[in-house]
């Protein structure tokens, strides 16, 4: 079961270089996340467990 919702911020445990991404859509276990250093990525959360995080201090909400 997914424990985040649209707009939440997450990181990919195997790709820290992607940065902190924002959840754009959730369809079943497929989550589309917009990462600052990798763009939009569709992640199958049945395979990869994204880590929910807070918005970094150096970014501001618009």
C-alpha positions, -999 to 999 in steps of 0.1 A, spaced: 0 0 0 13 35 -9 17 59 20 20 91 0 -4 113 -20 -2 137 -49 21 166 -42 42 147 -16 80 149 -19 100 116 -23 135 103 -31 145 72 -50 167 51 -27 189 38 -55 191 72 -73 200 100 -48 215 119 -77 179 125 -90 172 148 -60 139 153 -42 110 147 -65 73 156 -63 46 130 -69 26 140 -100 2 110 -104 -6 77 -88 -22 48 -108 -23 16 -89 13 10 -79 27 32 -107 38 66 -94 50 94 -117 75 117 -99 90 149 -113 127 149 -101 148 180 -105 178 161 -120 160 134 -139 126 149 -150 94 129 -149 100 92 -140 73 65 -137 82 43 -107 66 9 -100 63 10 -62 58 -28 -62 95 -29 -71 110 3 -58 100 17 -24 102 55 -27 111 74 5 88 102 16 107 133 26 102 170 34 107 198 9 144 207 10 152 241 26 167 254 -6 135 251 -25 103 271 -20 67 263 -28 51 282 -56 
